[in-house]
């Protein structure tokens, strides 16, 4: 049996004898089970509720009576954001974003009723999810189990005899590292089994799952190496423990909170009021449908008349009011898209900056990989917002087209007693409108979104390993 | 030189301890500065409302002035409301980074407007704010653990403990040593806060209360450190045990409690309110208009002497069915709100037994940044919206012309309601 295996066995035996360590491992396993179970049932509950609400909204839309199409434009539609299959493992921003949106003509509403606004202050303490357990709690446990690995030998003076007996420094350090890595595997596996159960859901695909497993594996490996490294560099056990606790507090607790603050101050977002006012301003500039003398709409009218070869809108074969609605919607939607693009760009700049802090804190990088691969990062929410806007535009324009084709201009402008009845079109039209279905991102998109973060963790792992190699060499030279 | 001065010198001569205290002071100062920058940004956004609003309303004024139709004025005019941060908000941002603190409303159905959010980056909000409350609740205990875990065991390990305890007044030695560390850590933590609070004009009573609470919270952790140390194990075991306790008390129990509270107090009504209100509003197009007016006048006698509807579209009918729609979901709105209040109350109850939650709850309550404050802001919006409605109804129901000068008579939101 090699010296390294002996050392690893000895280290594991010592951990087993340490009652505090055993209790901590058991508690952590319990915590993992609780986190997997609650995250799983929570996700099932959310998915079920949103699906139920979506069915109710679809049913309400289709059950509308005969109506004027423009009434339906304002009746609008509610859509609910489906949860991504891996959200039970890492819900990411899901609790922080609204999960329902009201879609209507020429207005862009916010997504509302997010968990964060419906929860007590406790929601800001963090989310008990398998991802949180692996990101924060497992490294702390590894610190408790591993801080003394080499420092203990140095402090007690048992290192030198070991070396003199012929054990190579690298086999000592590697043995300790192997023992710690094994423990990391043992405590990480239940969360990963939970993850596998979650990943067994329909819709989850292998690429993002593999990326998440690799990233968490690399992250726990990084902590194992870093703990062994500090334990090798520091001469006293207590100093090793305090140094590691400080590293943990800074990288896991402090920096993830500082980074967003910095990013938020450097790249401020325009708030809704300013955006709405700016859109209204641009709209007046582009074309004000309220203004009878507006140049844009005067030109539009002339174009339409020329195209159909008539001189009055009354003579058009289609309803001019419907055409106006189509044109108006096209103008406002172009503005919505432009301002949304600006806002998304600012969000992206903020998130890139936070990821940059991953160079200081691997936990930040891991969170990014985890959320991006699970489809629960801001990119995932943005996909929902973009698809919602596309659906909204398509729905509203279909209804406007119905107004142009199915409602006569004469009826549409009439105000007599029977006019209301004549303006309405059949209820069957609403049933023929497409329902909103969220197109999930492709596995390649999710993987690509997570690669940057993974690269940072890999860089950290390589750097820590190189440093451990150097420290081991020094240990042997003593 | 008094003995406690010697102790203070001893403390600062330890490189570990001095570095820890300096770091805590820096973090506290940074958190106070970050909180103040965020609140300054929010105040700036609130100050920027007026010019933007003036521009927006001028355009509405220009085209409504042609028709003099109060209904159009009501339909197209958005009126800003805002939730000005309290002087203390910098110390505990609470929900202010995710909950809207500016919301524009118009005199249509309030239930379709009041739950709207503002733009924020959820990825930035996810980890929580870096503010004084965070430094106090999350970080200060770690520093306390670092300074107190080896208070006695360190001397044992250095072989001095027996000698020290054999000396007269030994009991007071540990007491004095603990006092010096306690005062040092409290000072490092609260002096930046004091500076920020005085600069922001926080009431003296609130300042004192927070400093006392901060000190008590530290004492809790010191007591815990003493309890763990009294079991007579080594410094290292003490540090490990205390850090594990920190993880449980500050991270795990609160997150677990959040799951339990949200599960036992479901609030499912939000989406239902939105769906039901829309249904009831749009139903008005399908039923006789007189029925809508009868129902509206039954609840609002003040306008019941208005002239009856004619064949043509009239905004009074439109506004009436919007209000009917709001009133039709009043029970659900109450249930929704009661659910939110139950959640907040449950968390506050936990605060009485769990110091980390208690301190956070107290700070956000004093700062007016918690869920209760958010609900109070919604109440102010609703009160303002009632005034808006009454203002426009007086024009629309009696066909009083709404001229350019009438825009200036519209109710103004007052930050205090």
Interface residues (C-beta under 8 A of the other chain):
Chain A: X20 X24 X31 X34 X38 X42 X49 X53 X56 X57 X60 X65 X67 X71 X74 X75 X76 X78 X80 X92 X93 X96 X97 X98 X100 X102 X109 X110 X111 X112 X113 X114 X115 X116 X117 X118 X119 X120 X121 X122 X123 X124 X125 X126 X127 X128 X132 X136 X137 X140 X144 X147 X148 X237 X238 X241 X242 X245 X246 X249 X253 X254 X256 X257 X258 X260 X261 X263 X264 X265 X268 X269 X270 X271 X272 X273 X274 X275 X276 X277 X280 X281 X284 X288 X290 X291 X343 X347 X350 X351 X354 X371 X377 X378 X381 X415 X416 X417
Chain B: X16 X27 X30 X34 X37 X38 X41 X45 X48 X49 X52 X53 X55 X56 X59 X63 X78 X80 X94 X95 X98 X99 X100 X102 X104 X112 X115 X116 X117 X118 X119 X120 X121 X122 X123 X124 X125 X126 X127 X128 X129 X130 X134 X138 X139 X142 X146 X150 X235 X236 X237 X239 X240 X241 X243 X244 X247 X250 X251 X252 X254 X255 X256 X257 X258 X259 X261 X262 X263 X267 X268 X270 X271 X272 X274 X275 X278 X279 X282 X285 X286 X311 X312 X313 X340 X343 X344 X346 X347 X348 X350 X356 X357 X360 X361 X364 X370 X371 X374
